């Protein structure tokens, strides 16, 4: 298997893992503060990833040289997930996932600014189709809502998180110094946990941990193991082997996978007219992945 193919496989794992966090996150978003939830899930992910690094035989270098890179990436990572759970308080998991599909357009722009990665005509077409499909879903196939820019509060909050996430991929590649993916991700998560804990100290103290429902703990466990440790490693692994726009192309799969999760958890499918937006995002994905 070529390095590029392994990068694509990593992003398939990423898309499936992220989709589950949207569906589970919406169900607990109003039961626990996003700051408290993310602080705990990041520290759990640090422990899990530290164990994975130890098993892999890689060495966690505690030297402080270059840790500014991890601090910036960790802050971005924390900001992205906090805005996601904050957005899920008022927005549906499907529409929030649709906001995520705007990321490739922004990532392509950052990829050019930081790495001078060029966007071909086909990639530009794919990004445009994906953006239209995402907006179609976000505004619920309502042209009047789009023209009036009737964007929900939750979607708007998460948009800023996606803007930060779009910067994360090319920046992570630019400042990487050849560290193993697991070690690099471990330090990013350490700083993400520190940022989330500092920002959410009051929320951590005020949360009634013994009174949380089992679903909240399931969500914390899932987001720590799957949606943090596994997906962060997969994202960085793929970013080292694929252009930023192709890495972020897999966000176009997320809304469709969220629908699968919603149906599995007993949710309702979106309206037939809204599904047209998902068709456009899948077409965009295929165009971006084509050599």
C-alpha positions, -999 to +999 in steps of 0.1 A: +000+000+000+014+034-010+018+062+015-010+081-002-034+051+001-025+048+038-033+085+041-067+080+025-074+050+048-065+071+078-090+098+067-118+072+063-112+062+099-112+099+109-146+106+091-163+076+107-150+085+142-159+122+140-194+115+128-203+096+159-192+125+181-218+148+165-247+124+171-237+115+207-226+151+214-260+165+205-277+142+230-256+154+260-248+189+250-272+204+274-264+180+303-227+191+308-207+222+300-187+218+268-156+231+287-159+205+314-166+176+290-137+185+267-112+190+296-120+155+309-120+138+274-087+154+265-069+142+297-083+107+291-071+109+255-036+119+268-035+088+290-047+065+262-023+080+236+006+079+261-001+041+264-002+038+226+031+056+223+047+033+249+034+001+231+046+014+197+082+019+211+083+056+202+099+079+228+081+109+243+108+136+244+101+159+274+124+186+262+108+220+258+124+229+225+098+235+199+068+230+222+054+263+210+042+243+180+022+218+202+008+247+222-006+264+192-020+232+177-034+222+211-052+255+215-067+251+180-078+216+188-094+226+221-112+256+205-125+234+177-141+208+199-154+233+225-172+253+197-186+220+183-203+210+216-214+246+222-230+246+188-247+213+194-267+229+222-290+246+197-282+231+163-289+196+150-260+171+145-267+170+108-265+208+102-234+211+124-218+183+104-227+203+073-209+233+086-178+211+089-179+205+051-170+242+046-136+233+060-119+221+028-124+255+011-108+273+040-081+246+043-072+250+007-067+287+012-045+281+043-026+253+024-017+279-003-007+305+022+015+282+044+027+255+020+020+270-015-002+240-023-019+249-055-056+243-062-064+229-097-095+238-117-110+204-108-103+209-071-118+244-073-150+229-089-151+203-062-147+228-034-174+250-049-199+220-052-191+209-017-196+245-004-230+247-022-240+213-008-230+223+027-249+256+025-280+238+011-281+216+042-272+243+067-300+265+055-324+235+053-330+239+016-346+272+022-336+298-004-353+326+016-334+317+047-301+317+027-308+351+011-317+365+046-286+348+060-308+332+086-280+312+102-286+295+135-265+305+166-251+270+169-240+268+133-223+302+135-204+293+167-191+261+151-181+279+119-154+297+138-142+264+152-140+250+116-120+281+105-095+272+132-095+235+122-089+244+086-057+262+097-047+232+119-040+208+090-015+228+069+001+244+099+007+210+115+025+198+084+045+230+081+059+229+117+064+191+119+101+182+125+098+145+117+083+134+150+063+101+150+026+108+145+017+093+179+043+114+197+033+146+179-004+140+186+003+132+222+019+166+229-008+184+209-034+167+232-014+176+263-017+212+255-053+209+243-061+194+278-043+223+295-061+249+275-095+233+280-088+228+318-077+264+322-107+278+303-131+254+320-118+253+356-150+269+370-172+245+349-152+215+362-157+225+398-195+232+393-203+200+374-222+174+395-201+144+382-220+118+403-253+130+388-244+127+352-264+102+330-247+071+317-249+085+281-227+114+292-200+090+304-204+070+272-199+102+252-169+112+272-154+077+267-162+077+230-149+112+223-117+105+243-108+072+226-123+074+191-130+111+184-098+124+200-069+099+203-077+079+172-089+107+149-062+131+159-036+105+150-053+097+118-056+133+108-019+141+114-008+108+097-028+117+066-017+154+066+019+141+063+010+121+031-017+141+014-023+177+003-044+197+028-074+200+005-075+162+000-072+156+037-101+180+044-121+165+015-131+137+038-152+162+058-177+159+029-184+123+041-193+135+076-229+146+072-238+114+054-222+093+082-240+114+108-273+105+091-263+068+095-255+074+132-288+092+137-308+064+122-289+039+143-296+059+174-333+062+166-332+097+150-352+109+121-338+112+085-336+147+070-361+159+045-357+146+009-350+180-005-321+185+020-306+152+008-297+169-025-270+188-005-254+156+006-253+144-030-233+174-040-209+169-011-203+133-022-196+144-058-172+170-044-154+143-024-150+121-055-137+150-076-111+160-049-099+124-045-094+118-082-058+118-093 
